[in-house]
Amino acid sequence: MEIALLLEGIYRQYGYDFRNYNYAAIRRRIWHRIRTEKVHTISALQEKVLHDPMMMDKLFGDFSINVTEMFRDPSFFRVFREKIVPELRDLPFIRIWHAGCSTGQEVFSMAILLHEEGLLSKTRLYATDMNEKVLKNAIKGSFPLQKMQQYTKNYLRAGGKRASSEYYQVKNGIVQFKPFLKENTVFAQHNLVTDRSFNEFHIIICRNVMIYFNQILQNHVHELFYESLCTNGFLGLGDKEGVVFTTHANCYEEVDRNEKLFRKLQ
């Protein structure tokens, strides 16, 4: 009851709607904030959140899902290269939406893949997230050098065709992606819960985001993606996500079962 009241209060006060997020995940994050702030009850946290926007910012950060890395799950990108790229070559222009892009590493990964396949120049990438702070980091296109060893391994396992060092420069221990990788990328704030479709896309990628939503919200987001995806367009989801139990399950065919890639048929 207290959690429901807190989420309802946040929605009415700030317009952020977390009411249909996965209950267990939200509960963990609320109690993390309670312990961090050294209060003892959800009601005490609610008092702070509703009267202090800075506290709301902290809780908003707790609720945001910001787990990402370059070529995360390399097999997804390898299969994308093998099965999806051939379907894109004859298109005059390609629109790709990365929904819930976090700090942007997977968007830059896609830009590298498309560049190597000769498709980046005719592609517009739309990278969106509800969290403005992580979007600012994504726009910078930089990350700590110590992550590069793992990112390079991912790149090679994903079928990378060049040396990964061709795509970045290093200065003062910070890796900076080369500017051409984001020339065709639009970064924008967008909330999957409350915002509507804003274009028609050939590909929508939203991986490991909907696992944090309950069934009601998952159906809502699937409806949004269905409206936003062109016929014969492709949908890429996380390894624990799918379309089977959605209202549009019969509108898709499976492109790759393991990597959760689907094609919209109607």
C-alpha positions as CSV (number, residue, x, y, z in Angstrom):
1,M,0.0,0.0,0.0
2,E,2.8,2.5,0.9
3,I,4.6,1.8,-2.3
4,A,1.5,2.3,-4.3
5,L,0.8,5.6,-2.5
6,L,4.4,6.8,-3.1
7,L,4.2,6.0,-6.9
8,E,0.8,7.7,-7.2
9,G,2.2,10.7,-5.4
10,I,5.2,10.9,-7.7
11,Y,2.9,10.7,-10.7
12,R,0.6,13.4,-9.5
13,Q,3.4,15.7,-8.3
14,Y,6.0,15.2,-11.1
15,G,4.3,13.4,-13.9
16,Y,6.7,10.4,-13.8
17,D,4.7,7.2,-14.1
18,F,6.3,4.2,-12.4
19,R,3.0,2.7,-11.3
20,N,3.2,-0.3,-13.6
21,Y,6.9,-1.1,-13.2
22,N,7.8,-4.5,-11.9
23,Y,6.9,-4.4,-8.3
24,A,9.9,-6.4,-7.0
25,A,12.4,-4.2,-8.9
26,I,10.8,-1.0,-7.7
27,R,10.6,-2.2,-4.1
28,R,14.4,-2.9,-4.1
29,R,15.2,0.5,-5.4
30,I,12.9,2.2,-3.0
31,W,14.5,0.4,0.0
32,H,18.0,1.2,-1.4
33,R,17.1,4.9,-1.3
34,I,15.6,4.6,2.2
35,R,18.8,3.1,3.5
36,T,20.9,5.6,1.7
37,E,19.0,8.5,3.1
38,K,18.9,7.0,6.6
39,V,15.1,7.2,6.9
40,H,13.1,4.3,8.3
41,T,9.9,4.0,6.4
42,I,8.4,4.5,2.9
43,S,6.2,7.2,4.3
44,A,9.2,9.1,5.5
45,L,10.8,8.8,2.1
46,Q,7.5,9.9,0.4
47,E,7.5,13.1,2.6
48,K,11.0,14.0,1.3
49,V,10.3,13.1,-2.3
50,L,7.1,15.1,-2.6
51,H,8.6,18.2,-1.0
52,D,12.2,18.1,-2.4
53,P,12.8,17.9,-6.1
54,M,16.4,17.0,-5.5
55,M,15.3,13.9,-3.6
56,M,13.0,13.1,-6.5
57,D,16.0,13.3,-8.9
58,K,17.8,10.8,-6.7
59,L,14.9,8.4,-6.7
60,F,14.4,8.9,-10.5
61,G,18.1,7.9,-10.9
62,D,17.4,4.8,-8.8
63,F,14.4,3.8,-11.0
64,S,16.3,4.4,-14.3
65,I,17.9,1.2,-15.8
66,N,21.4,2.2,-17.0
67,V,23.1,-1.2,-17.6
68,T,24.9,-1.1,-21.0
69,E,28.2,-1.7,-22.8
70,M,29.7,-1.7,-26.3
71,F,28.4,-4.6,-28.3
72,R,26.5,-5.9,-25.3
73,D,25.6,-9.6,-25.9
74,P,27.9,-9.8,-29.0
75,S,25.9,-12.7,-30.6
76,F,23.0,-10.3,-31.0
77,F,25.1,-7.9,-33.1
78,R,26.7,-10.8,-35.0
79,V,23.2,-12.2,-35.9
80,F,22.0,-8.7,-36.8
81,R,24.9,-8.4,-39.2
82,E,24.2,-11.8,-40.7
83,K,20.4,-11.8,-41.0
84,I,19.2,-8.2,-40.8
85,V,21.8,-6.2,-42.7
86,P,21.2,-8.1,-46.1
87,E,17.5,-7.0,-45.8
88,L,18.5,-3.3,-45.5
89,R,20.8,-3.0,-48.4
90,D,18.1,-2.1,-51.0
91,L,16.3,0.4,-48.8
92,P,16.9,4.0,-50.0
93,F,16.9,5.2,-46.4
94,I,17.0,3.5,-43.0
95,R,15.5,4.6,-39.7
96,I,16.5,2.8,-36.5
97,W,15.1,3.6,-33.0
98,H,17.1,2.6,-30.0
99,A,14.5,2.9,-27.2
100,G,16.0,3.1,-23.7
101,C,19.5,3.8,-25.0
102,S,21.0,4.7,-21.6
103,T,24.5,6.1,-22.0
104,G,24.6,5.2,-25.7
105,Q,27.2,2.4,-26.0
106,E,24.9,0.1,-27.9
107,V,23.9,3.0,-30.3
108,F,27.5,3.6,-31.1
109,S,28.0,-0.1,-31.5
110,M,25.2,-0.1,-34.1
111,A,26.8,2.9,-35.9
112,I,30.1,1.0,-36.1
113,L,28.4,-2.1,-37.5
114,L,26.5,0.0,-40.1
115,H,29.6,1.8,-41.1
116,E,31.5,-1.4,-41.7
117,E,28.6,-2.7,-43.8
118,G,28.4,0.6,-45.8
119,L,25.0,1.6,-44.5
120,L,25.7,4.3,-42.0
121,S,25.5,7.2,-44.5
122,K,21.9,6.4,-45.4
123,T,20.8,5.6,-41.8
124,R,19.2,7.9,-39.2
125,L,19.6,6.5,-35.7
126,Y,17.2,7.8,-33.0
127,A,18.5,7.2,-29.5
128,T,16.0,7.9,-26.7
129,D,15.8,7.5,-23.0
130,M,13.6,8.9,-20.2
131,N,16.7,10.0,-18.2
132,E,18.1,13.3,-19.4
133,K,21.3,12.9,-17.4
134,V,22.3,9.6,-19.1
135,L,21.4,11.1,-22.5
136,K,23.9,13.9,-21.9
137,N,26.5,11.3,-21.3
138,A,25.5,9.5,-24.5
139,I,25.8,12.7,-26.5
140,K,29.4,13.1,-25.3
141,G,30.3,9.7,-26.7
142,S,33.0,9.1,-24.1
143,F,33.8,6.5,-21.5
144,P,36.7,5.4,-19.2
145,L,39.7,3.7,-21.0
146,Q,39.7,0.8,-18.6
147,K,36.4,-0.5,-20.1
148,M,38.0,-0.7,-23.6
149,Q,39.5,-4.2,-23.1
150,Q,36.1,-5.8,-22.5
151,Y,34.5,-3.6,-25.3
152,T,37.2,-4.8,-27.8
153,K,36.5,-8.4,-26.9
154,N,32.8,-7.8,-27.5
155,Y,33.5,-6.1,-30.8
156,L,35.5,-9.0,-32.1
157,R,32.9,-11.6,-30.9
158,A,30.2,-9.5,-32.7
159,G,32.0,-9.9,-36.0
160,G,33.9,-6.7,-36.1
161,K,35.9,-6.3,-39.3
162,R,38.6,-3.8,-38.3
163,A,40.6,-2.7,-35.3
164,S,38.3,-1.2,-32.7
165,S,40.9,1.5,-32.1
166,E,39.9,3.0,-35.5
167,Y,36.7,4.4,-34.0
168,Y,38.0,6.3,-31.0
169,Q,40.7,8.5,-29.6
170,V,42.2,8.5,-26.1
171,K,42.9,11.6,-24.0
172,N,43.6,11.7,-20.3
173,G,42.3,8.2,-19.8
174,I,39.0,8.9,-21.5
175,V,38.0,7.2,-24.8
176,Q,36.2,9.6,-27.2
177,F,34.3,8.2,-30.2
178,K,35.1,9.8,-33.5
179,P,32.6,12.4,-34.5
180,F,31.4,10.6,-37.7
181,L,29.8,7.9,-35.6
182,K,27.1,10.2,-34.3
183,E,26.6,12.5,-37.3
184,N,23.5,10.6,-38.2
185,T,22.2,10.1,-34.7
186,V,19.4,12.1,-33.0
187,F,19.5,11.9,-29.2
188,A,16.2,12.8,-27.5
189,Q,14.3,12.4,-24.3
190,H,11.4,10.0,-24.6
191,N,9.4,8.1,-22.0
192,L,8.0,4.7,-23.1
193,V,5.3,4.9,-20.5
194,T,3.8,8.3,-21.2
195,D,5.0,9.4,-24.7
196,R,3.6,8.5,-28.1
197,S,5.1,7.3,-31.4
198,F,7.2,10.0,-33.2
199,N,8.1,8.3,-36.5
200,E,7.9,5.2,-38.5
201,F,11.0,2.9,-38.3
202,H,12.5,0.0,-40.2
203,I,14.1,-1.3,-37.0
204,I,13.3,-0.8,-33.3
205,I,15.7,-2.1,-30.6
206,C,14.7,-2.1,-27.0
207,R,16.7,-4.7,-25.1
208,N,16.4,-5.6,-21.4
209,V,14.1,-2.7,-20.6
210,M,10.7,-4.4,-20.5
211,I,11.8,-6.9,-18.0
212,Y,11.3,-4.1,-15.5
213,F,7.7,-3.6,-16.5
214,N,4.6,-5.5,-15.4
215,Q,2.4,-7.1,-18.0
216,I,0.1,-4.1,-18.4
217,L,3.0,-1.8,-19.2
218,Q,4.7,-4.4,-21.5
219,N,1.5,-4.5,-23.6
220,H,1.4,-0.7,-23.7
221,V,5.0,-0.5,-25.0
222,H,4.4,-3.3,-27.5
223,E,1.5,-1.4,-28.8
224,L,3.7,1.7,-29.2
225,F,6.4,-0.4,-31.0
226,Y,3.8,-2.0,-33.3
227,E,2.5,1.5,-34.3
228,S,6.0,2.7,-34.9
229,L,7.4,-0.2,-36.9
230,C,6.8,-0.3,-40.6
231,T,5.6,-3.5,-42.3
232,N,8.5,-5.9,-42.7
233,G,10.4,-3.9,-40.1
234,F,12.5,-5.6,-37.4
235,L,12.1,-5.6,-33.6
236,G,15.0,-6.6,-31.4
237,L,14.4,-7.4,-27.7
238,G,16.4,-8.7,-24.8
239,D,17.0,-12.4,-24.2
240,K,14.3,-12.7,-21.5
241,E,11.7,-10.7,-23.6
242,G,9.5,-11.6,-26.5
243,V,6.2,-11.1,-28.4
244,V,4.4,-14.3,-27.6
245,F,2.1,-13.1,-24.9
246,T,1.3,-9.7,-26.5
247,T,-1.8,-8.7,-28.4
248,H,0.2,-8.5,-31.6
249,A,1.9,-11.9,-31.3
250,N,0.4,-13.1,-34.6
251,C,1.7,-10.0,-36.4
252,Y,5.3,-11.0,-36.2
253,E,7.5,-13.8,-37.4
254,E,10.6,-15.0,-35.6
255,V,13.9,-14.1,-37.4
256,D,16.2,-15.5,-34.7
257,R,14.9,-17.3,-31.6
258,N,18.0,-17.0,-29.5
259,E,18.6,-13.3,-30.1
260,K,14.9,-12.3,-30.0
261,L,14.8,-10.7,-33.4
262,F,11.3,-10.5,-35.0
263,R,9.9,-9.2,-38.3
264,K,6.5,-7.4,-38.4
265,L,4.3,-9.0,-41.1
266,Q,1.2,-7.0,-40.8
